[in-house]
Amino acid sequence: MDERIVKLAHNLVNYSCKIQPGERVLIAAIGQSVQPLIKQLIREIYETGAFPFIDIQEPSITREIMMGCQPQQLDFLSEFEMLRMKGMDAFIGARGNENSNELADVPEEKQLLYGNKTSDVLYERVDNTKWVVLRYPTNAMAQASKMSFEQFESFYYKVCNLDYGKMHQAMTKLTDLMQKTDSVRITGDETDLVFSIKGINSVACAGDRNIPDGEVFTAPVKNTVNGKLKYNVPSVYNGFTFENIKFEFKDGKIINATSNDTARLNKILDMDEGARYIGEFAFGVNPHITKPINDILFDEKIMGSFHFTPGKAYDTAFNGNKSKIHWDLICIQTEEYGGGNIYFDNVLIRKNGLFVLDELKGLNPENLG
């Protein structure tokens, strides 16, 4: 067994989920390539005295289900999966998709129906279990990253087996500052955005929810977001790659939204009332992730980035917004991507992707790498 896989599985079970004897752990495996990791996870879970359960999915099979799915079918699917999820203490999701666009030809109405009917299970897992999700290296991911598979695999284990304990210590200075902050302003290319985070909890994510990890998140006070924002990282949603997304906000609501497919974008934002409000604001700080690879679990952690998320707010940083969607859209503010500034209560805290306050410099790449 590859020692990198052994280390990763050990960290997922013992650090990320802190599995205890007698707990029930659902492992959700997507794709054939993840099998070596799944086998090692089972061994690690048994080592703790806990009980592993398996859900194996294949994206091409899921596509066939979605192509003909009906509401009454998905109602039962949601009921079945909800019952299973409520019986679990922990969840580990390992995803090894060979084609990120496998769902691209599923009709949009079927994708929205499937996502709407199954989203409650996702939020049951997020809100009520110990959980961690990760990708697994595939040739598709290597191609999207413009790397050879060997090069990408080395990159993958470097970012996934990072010293997350050290990262967490550095994050506490930022979470402490966020708890004291009222006004946030973000400026950059076609971006001038203001909102409040007063009274909203801030959360450090250092290997206990996502792998790779490296973000600190909160949420804006729901009705305080005003201004304009341009995202500069492409985002795949239901098999379609959105680019050049731009939002205009008034009193918290997205009142104007454009992209390379404006009609499709607005259809998503019109899914429910909460989809046009923001449920998360987060800093990306992983020192080894410096450019997009078209995979959200990596891209939202890009050093020098932030994401500003339409849809549901997490219970741990709840601003009252509820929605069927939670769509992490990303803007990188390093000089290579056009720069930009973030201010807390009119004080500059990050310039062109680097923290400038002394107490926050521990989150810059030279100190986390």
Kinemage of the C-alpha trace (Angstrom):
@kinemage 1
@onewidth
@group {chain A} dominant
@subgroup {mainchain}
@vectorlist {calphas} color= white
{ca met a 1} P 0.000 0.000 0.000
{ca asp a 2} L 1.229 3.486 -0.933
{ca glu a 3} L 2.315 5.134 2.335
{ca arg a 4} L 0.752 8.406 1.174
{ca ile a 5} L -2.659 6.683 1.036
{ca val a 6} L -2.115 5.145 4.470
{ca lys a 7} L -1.292 8.563 5.934
{ca leu a 8} L -4.278 10.186 4.232
{ca ala a 9} L -6.728 7.521 5.440
{ca his a 10} L -5.330 7.720 8.979
{ca asn a 11} L -5.744 11.497 9.032
{ca leu a 12} L -9.291 11.352 7.649
{ca val a 13} L -10.434 8.880 10.311
{ca asn a 14} L -8.476 10.116 13.317
{ca tyr a 15} L -7.904 13.842 12.718
{ca ser a 16} L -10.743 14.982 10.452
{ca cys a 17} L -13.615 12.901 11.854
{ca lys a 18} L -12.148 11.808 15.199
{ca ile a 19} L -13.942 8.475 14.930
{ca gln a 20} L -14.771 6.828 18.260
{ca pro a 21} L -15.528 3.179 19.159
{ca gly a 22} L -19.044 2.102 18.249
{ca glu a 23} L -19.730 4.935 15.812
{ca arg a 24} L -21.273 4.283 12.412
{ca val a 25} L -19.358 5.776 9.482
{ca leu a 26} L -20.764 6.069 5.962
{ca ile a 27} L -18.100 6.041 3.231
{ca ala a 28} L -19.495 7.420 -0.028
{ca ala a 29} L -17.224 6.440 -2.921
{ca ile a 30} L -17.643 7.917 -6.390
{ca gly a 31} L -15.703 6.325 -9.268
{ca gln a 32} L -13.540 3.228 -9.590
{ca ser a 33} L -10.201 4.888 -8.909
{ca val a 34} L -10.914 5.496 -5.216
{ca gln a 35} L -10.882 1.813 -4.252
{ca pro a 36} L -7.352 1.763 -2.711
{ca leu a 37} L -8.299 4.625 -0.389
{ca ile a 38} L -11.689 3.082 0.478
{ca lys a 39} L -10.077 -0.216 1.491
{ca gln a 40} L -7.604 1.602 3.722
{ca leu a 41} L -10.391 3.710 5.246
{ca ile a 42} L -12.283 0.536 6.151
{ca arg a 43} L -9.161 -0.817 7.884
{ca glu a 44} L -8.632 2.440 9.770
{ca ile a 45} L -12.275 2.597 10.903
{ca tyr a 46} L -12.174 -0.979 12.179
{ca glu a 47} L -8.944 -0.095 14.028
{ca thr a 48} L -10.872 2.499 16.052
{ca gly a 49} L -13.607 0.035 16.996
{ca ala a 50} L -16.170 1.769 14.785
{ca phe a 51} L -18.346 0.346 11.980
{ca pro a 52} L -17.890 1.256 8.279
{ca phe a 53} L -20.783 1.347 5.803
{ca ile a 54} L -20.352 1.835 2.050
{ca asp a 55} L -22.232 3.692 -0.690
{ca ile a 56} L -20.545 3.163 -4.082
{ca gln a 57} L -21.619 5.337 -7.013
{ca glu a 58} L -20.541 5.589 -10.636
{ca pro a 59} L -21.157 8.977 -12.339
{ca ser a 60} L -22.186 7.460 -15.687
{ca ile a 61} L -24.837 5.376 -13.886
{ca thr a 62} L -26.046 8.415 -11.948
{ca arg a 63} L -26.404 10.193 -15.299
{ca glu a 64} L -28.735 7.475 -16.559
{ca ile a 65} L -30.877 7.773 -13.420
{ca met a 66} L -31.076 11.551 -13.806
{ca met a 67} L -32.018 11.409 -17.496
{ca gly a 68} L -35.388 9.823 -16.705
{ca cys a 69} L -35.952 10.737 -13.054
{ca gln a 70} L -39.447 11.614 -11.826
{ca pro a 71} L -40.576 13.530 -8.699
{ca gln a 72} L -42.198 10.539 -6.985
{ca gln a 73} L -39.045 8.466 -7.582
{ca leu a 74} L -36.811 11.151 -6.080
{ca asp a 75} L -39.155 11.640 -3.126
{ca phe a 76} L -38.588 8.007 -2.185
{ca leu a 77} L -34.851 8.242 -2.891
{ca ser a 78} L -34.591 11.258 -0.587
{ca glu a 79} L -36.615 9.477 2.119
{ca phe a 80} L -34.418 6.377 1.863
{ca glu a 81} L -31.135 8.288 1.910
{ca met a 82} L -32.321 10.548 4.719
{ca leu a 83} L -33.126 7.534 6.895
{ca arg a 84} L -29.645 6.142 6.279
{ca met a 85} L -27.922 9.465 6.930
{ca lys a 86} L -29.779 10.007 10.197
{ca gly a 87} L -28.403 6.674 11.376
{ca met a 88} L -24.779 7.741 10.840
{ca asp a 89} L -22.391 9.406 13.244
{ca ala a 90} L -19.838 10.334 10.568
{ca phe a 91} L -19.470 10.621 6.801
{ca ile a 92} L -16.407 10.382 4.550
{ca gly a 93} L -16.974 11.229 0.886
{ca ala a 94} L -14.240 10.269 -1.594
{ca arg a 95} L -14.803 11.329 -5.185
{ca gly a 96} L -12.754 10.162 -8.125
{ca asn a 97} L -14.611 11.514 -11.146
{ca glu a 98} L -12.966 10.786 -14.477
{ca asn a 99} L -15.114 13.369 -16.276
{ca ser a 100} L -16.292 16.526 -14.503
{ca asn a 101} L -18.741 17.107 -17.366
{ca glu a 102} L -20.417 13.690 -17.161
{ca leu a 103} L -23.781 15.376 -16.484
{ca ala a 104} L -23.441 18.029 -19.194
{ca asp a 105} L -26.124 16.535 -21.460
{ca val a 106} L -28.664 15.855 -18.714
{ca pro a 107} L -31.573 18.263 -19.385
{ca glu a 108} L -31.427 21.274 -17.113
{ca glu a 109} L -34.875 20.644 -15.656
{ca lys a 110} L -33.817 17.111 -14.662
{ca gln a 111} L -30.650 18.404 -13.006
{ca leu a 112} L -32.595 21.002 -11.035
{ca leu a 113} L -35.226 18.433 -10.043
{ca tyr a 114} L -32.595 15.938 -8.868
{ca gly a 115} L -30.627 18.576 -6.956
{ca asn a 116} L -33.732 20.048 -5.338
{ca lys a 117} L -35.091 16.682 -4.193
{ca thr a 118} L -31.802 15.398 -2.758
{ca ser a 119} L -30.411 18.570 -1.144
{ca asp a 120} L -32.050 17.924 2.235
{ca val a 121} L -29.882 14.812 2.652
{ca leu a 122} L -26.765 16.908 2.022
{ca tyr a 123} L -27.711 19.392 4.715
{ca glu a 124} L -28.589 16.616 7.182
{ca arg a 125} L -25.049 15.341 6.694
{ca val a 126} L -23.492 18.825 6.967
{ca asp a 127} L -25.452 19.864 10.043
{ca asn a 128} L -25.723 16.635 12.037
{ca thr a 129} L -22.718 14.363 11.403
{ca lys a 130} L -18.956 14.549 11.689
{ca trp a 131} L -17.954 14.710 8.031
{ca val a 132} L -15.132 15.202 5.591
{ca val a 133} L -15.118 15.128 1.789
{ca leu a 134} L -12.256 14.900 -0.666
{ca arg a 135} L -11.384 14.283 -4.281
{ca tyr a 136} L -9.123 11.432 -5.329
{ca pro a 137} L -6.460 11.953 -8.019
{ca thr a 138} L -7.532 10.943 -11.527
{ca asn a 139} L -6.272 11.543 -15.040
{ca ala a 140} L -9.204 13.922 -15.565
{ca met a 141} L -8.054 16.083 -12.675
{ca ala a 142} L -4.493 16.014 -13.964
{ca gln a 143} L -5.691 17.134 -17.403
{ca ala a 144} L -7.796 19.945 -15.909
{ca ser a 145} L -4.716 21.046 -13.961
{ca lys a 146} L -2.536 20.893 -17.083
{ca met a 147} L -0.182 18.432 -15.358
{ca ser a 148} L 1.021 14.921 -15.984
{ca phe a 149} L -0.680 12.393 -13.716
{ca glu a 150} L 2.551 11.813 -11.777
{ca gln a 151} L 3.024 15.547 -11.286
{ca phe a 152} L -0.583 16.025 -10.215
{ca glu a 153} L -0.458 13.092 -7.816
{ca ser a 154} L 2.589 14.591 -6.086
{ca phe a 155} L 0.791 17.942 -5.863
{ca tyr a 156} L -2.333 16.229 -4.517
{ca tyr a 157} L -0.631 14.482 -1.615
{ca lys a 158} L 1.390 17.614 -0.821
{ca val a 159} L -1.758 19.696 -0.299
{ca cys a 160} L -3.847 16.924 1.269
{ca asn a 161} L -1.255 15.726 3.794
{ca leu a 162} L -0.339 19.255 4.911
{ca asp a 163} L 0.266 19.960 8.612
{ca tyr a 164} L -3.273 21.106 9.314
{ca gly a 165} L -2.641 21.420 13.038
{ca lys a 166} L -0.126 24.186 12.333
{ca met a 167} L -2.558 25.845 9.932
{ca his a 168} L -5.318 25.821 12.535
{ca gln a 169} L -3.137 27.630 15.047
{ca ala a 170} L -2.421 30.383 12.523
{ca met a 171} L -6.126 30.709 11.694
{ca thr a 172} L -7.153 31.600 15.239
{ca lys a 173} L -5.828 35.163 14.858
{ca leu a 174} L -8.095 35.685 11.849
{ca thr a 175} L -11.181 34.152 13.443
{ca asp a 176} L -10.636 36.305 16.545
{ca leu a 177} L -10.427 39.444 14.407
{ca met a 178} L -13.522 38.490 12.399
{ca gln a 179} L -15.517 38.067 15.609
{ca lys a 180} L -14.719 41.724 16.469
{ca thr a 181} L -15.393 43.105 12.972
{ca asp a 182} L -18.505 44.885 11.749
{ca ser a 183} L -17.858 46.294 8.265
{ca val a 184} L -16.096 44.489 5.394
{ca arg a 185} L -15.173 46.108 2.103
{ca ile a 186} L -13.720 44.274 -0.899
{ca thr a 187} L -12.275 46.112 -3.896
{ca gly a 188} L -10.766 44.854 -7.142
{ca asp a 189} L -11.401 44.462 -10.843
{ca glu a 190} L -15.044 45.483 -11.403
{ca thr a 191} L -15.553 44.879 -7.691
{ca asp a 192} L -16.566 47.236 -4.905
{ca leu a 193} L -18.534 45.401 -2.277
{ca val a 194} L -19.546 46.285 1.283
{ca phe a 195} L -21.331 44.250 3.957
{ca ser a 196} L -21.394 43.534 7.681
{ca ile a 197} L -20.331 40.359 9.499
{ca lys a 198} L -21.212 41.684 12.958
{ca gly a 199} L -22.548 39.004 15.272
{ca ile a 200} L -21.946 36.132 12.820
{ca asn a 201} L -19.661 33.315 13.955
{ca ser a 202} L -16.354 32.720 12.161
{ca val a 203} L -15.022 29.212 11.595
{ca ala a 204} L -11.487 27.932 10.900
{ca cys a 205} L -11.342 24.981 8.496
{ca ala a 206} L -8.061 23.120 8.765
{ca gly a 207} L -8.523 19.541 7.637
{ca asp a 208} L -11.647 18.698 9.615
{ca arg a 209} L -14.254 19.093 6.848
{ca asn a 210} L -12.618 19.237 3.443
{ca ile a 211} L -9.399 17.728 2.155
{ca pro a 212} L -7.551 19.646 0.915
{ca asp a 213} L -8.477 22.389 3.356
{ca gly a 214} L -7.488 25.920 4.170
{ca glu a 215} L -10.312 28.408 4.603
{ca val a 216} L -11.819 30.638 7.264
{ca phe a 217} L -15.490 31.399 6.769
{ca thr a 218} L -18.354 33.425 8.139
{ca ala a 219} L -21.454 34.910 6.505
{ca pro a 220} L -22.602 38.451 5.815
{ca val a 221} L -25.517 39.844 7.764
{ca lys a 222} L -28.189 38.898 5.246
{ca asn a 223} L -29.519 42.292 4.143
{ca thr a 224} L -26.263 44.283 4.331
{ca val a 225} L -24.564 43.338 1.052
{ca asn a 226} L -24.353 46.202 -1.434
{ca gly a 227} L -22.239 46.868 -4.511
{ca lys a 228} L -20.816 44.817 -7.341
{ca leu a 229} L -18.606 41.742 -7.592
{ca lys a 230} L -16.808 40.016 -10.454
{ca tyr a 231} L -15.630 36.430 -9.991
{ca asn a 232} L -12.536 35.359 -11.943
{ca val a 233} L -12.545 31.582 -11.404
{ca pro a 234} L -14.703 29.345 -13.661
{ca ser a 235} L -17.264 27.221 -11.826
{ca val a 236} L -18.919 23.964 -12.910
{ca tyr a 237} L -22.571 23.695 -11.889
{ca asn a 238} L -24.647 20.705 -13.001
{ca gly a 239} L -22.153 19.891 -15.735
{ca phe a 240} L -21.943 23.423 -17.218
{ca thr a 241} L -18.871 25.641 -16.781
{ca phe a 242} L -19.799 29.206 -15.877
{ca glu a 243} L -17.298 31.987 -16.543
{ca asn a 244} L -17.132 35.743 -15.949
{ca ile a 245} L -19.941 35.744 -13.401
{ca lys a 246} L -20.844 39.239 -12.217
{ca phe a 247} L -23.332 40.159 -9.491
{ca glu a 248} L -24.872 43.429 -8.423
{ca phe a 249} L -26.305 43.546 -4.896
{ca lys a 250} L -28.838 45.770 -3.188
{ca asp a 251} L -29.702 45.274 0.475
{ca gly a 252} L -28.365 41.717 0.371
{ca lys a 253} L -30.119 40.536 -2.783
{ca ile a 254} L -28.547 39.795 -6.166
{ca ile a 255} L -30.528 42.174 -8.379
{ca asn a 256} L -28.466 41.665 -11.524
{ca ala a 257} L -26.466 38.591 -12.600
{ca thr a 258} L -24.562 37.993 -15.835
{ca ser a 259} L -22.160 35.335 -17.144
{ca asn a 260} L -21.289 33.401 -20.292
{ca asp a 261} L -24.837 31.993 -20.022
{ca thr a 262} L -26.888 34.642 -18.259
{ca ala a 263} L -30.222 32.872 -18.713
{ca arg a 264} L -28.928 29.618 -17.216
{ca leu a 265} L -27.321 31.516 -14.335
{ca asn a 266} L -30.516 33.345 -13.445
{ca lys a 267} L -32.542 30.158 -13.595
{ca ile a 268} L -30.335 28.744 -10.832
{ca leu a 269} L -30.638 31.941 -8.792
{ca asp a 270} L -34.426 31.817 -9.167
{ca met a 271} L -34.614 28.291 -7.709
{ca asp a 272} L -35.879 29.711 -4.406
{ca glu a 273} L -35.902 32.969 -2.463
{ca gly a 274} L -32.634 32.301 -0.641
{ca ala a 275} L -30.629 31.608 -3.800
{ca arg a 276} L -30.244 35.355 -4.466
{ca tyr a 277} L -28.802 36.022 -1.013
{ca ile a 278} L -25.328 35.157 0.297
{ca gly a 279} L -24.775 32.317 2.737
{ca glu a 280} L -20.980 32.373 3.127
{ca phe a 281} L -17.959 34.655 2.938
{ca ala a 282} L -14.601 32.902 3.220
{ca phe a 283} L -10.847 33.399 2.861
{ca gly a 284} L -8.749 30.796 1.001
{ca val a 285} L -5.280 30.270 2.524
{ca asn a 286} L -3.799 26.937 1.368
{ca pro a 287} L -0.187 27.837 0.465
{ca his a 288} L 0.220 25.060 -2.115
{ca ile a 289} L -2.927 25.856 -4.129
{ca thr a 290} L -2.204 28.912 -6.247
{ca lys a 291} L -4.337 28.503 -9.373
{ca pro a 292} L -7.692 26.986 -10.336
{ca ile a 293} L -7.959 23.374 -11.455
{ca asn a 294} L -11.732 23.490 -12.054
{ca asp a 295} L -12.481 21.540 -8.886
{ca ile a 296} L -14.262 23.388 -6.102
{ca leu a 297} L -12.650 21.513 -3.198
{ca phe a 298} L -9.269 22.766 -4.400
{ca asp a 299} L -10.232 26.089 -5.938
{ca glu a 300} L -12.044 27.496 -2.887
{ca lys a 301} L -8.830 27.047 -0.866
{ca ile a 302} L -6.599 28.978 -3.296
{ca met a 303} L -4.108 31.157 -1.451
{ca gly a 304} L -5.114 34.806 -1.802
{ca ser a 305} L -8.705 34.071 -2.810
{ca phe a 306} L -12.097 34.579 -1.248
{ca his a 307} L -15.438 33.007 -2.021
{ca phe a 308} L -18.806 34.674 -1.740
{ca thr a 309} L -21.520 32.050 -1.863
{ca pro a 310} L -25.114 32.399 -3.044
{ca gly a 311} L -27.493 30.184 -1.095
{ca lys a 312} L -27.729 28.402 2.224
{ca ala a 313} L -25.740 29.541 5.234
{ca tyr a 314} L -24.113 26.890 7.402
{ca asp a 315} L -25.523 26.428 10.891
{ca thr a 316} L -22.087 27.177 12.353
{ca ala a 317} L -22.143 30.684 10.812
{ca phe a 318} L -25.851 31.207 10.304
{ca asn a 319} L -27.234 34.479 8.969
{ca gly a 320} L -30.801 33.295 8.513
{ca asn a 321} L -30.525 32.449 4.826
{ca lys a 322} L -31.997 29.155 3.639
{ca ser a 323} L -31.872 27.733 0.139
{ca lys a 324} L -31.614 24.506 -1.821
{ca ile a 325} L -28.275 25.698 -3.225
{ca his a 326} L -24.897 26.569 -1.729
{ca trp a 327} L -22.693 27.617 -4.636
{ca asp a 328} L -19.106 28.559 -3.797
{ca leu a 329} L -18.010 31.145 -6.359
{ca ile a 330} L -14.408 32.329 -6.170
{ca cys a 331} L -12.336 35.429 -6.798
{ca ile a 332} L -8.517 35.308 -6.639
{ca gln a 333} L -6.866 38.577 -5.570
{ca thr a 334} L -3.176 37.830 -6.076
{ca glu a 335} L -1.274 40.145 -8.424
{ca glu a 336} L -1.264 37.448 -11.113
{ca tyr a 337} L -5.069 37.591 -11.161
{ca gly a 338} L -5.477 41.353 -11.039
{ca gly a 339} L -5.045 42.057 -7.324
{ca gly a 340} L -7.524 43.478 -4.871
{ca asn a 341} L -7.932 44.601 -1.282
{ca ile a 342} L -9.992 43.576 1.733
{ca tyr a 343} L -10.730 45.986 4.604
{ca phe a 344} L -12.138 45.307 8.080
{ca asp a 345} L -13.748 48.392 9.631
{ca asn a 346} L -11.836 50.583 7.139
{ca val a 347} L -8.462 48.980 8.001
{ca leu a 348} L -6.617 47.188 5.182
{ca ile a 349} L -6.042 43.559 6.239
{ca arg a 350} L -5.161 41.875 2.925
{ca lys a 351} L -3.549 43.406 -0.165
{ca asn a 352} L -3.186 41.493 -3.433
{ca gly a 353} L -3.804 38.196 -1.659
{ca leu a 354} L -1.315 38.688 1.205
{ca phe a 355} L -2.228 39.599 4.780
{ca val a 356} L -0.625 42.869 5.858
{ca leu a 357} L -1.472 42.965 9.588
{ca asp a 358} L 1.344 41.536 11.696
{ca glu a 359} L -0.969 39.228 13.637
{ca leu a 360} L -2.279 37.699 10.384
{ca lys a 361} L 1.008 37.215 8.522
{ca gly a 362} L 1.228 33.663 9.858
{ca leu a 363} L -1.370 32.786 7.193
{ca asn a 364} L 0.842 33.935 4.312
{ca pro a 365} L 2.476 31.199 2.189
{ca glu a 366} L 6.020 31.598 3.525
{ca asn a 367} L 4.737 30.768 7.012
{ca leu a 368} L 2.377 27.895 6.167
{ca gly a 369} L 4.413 26.098 3.497
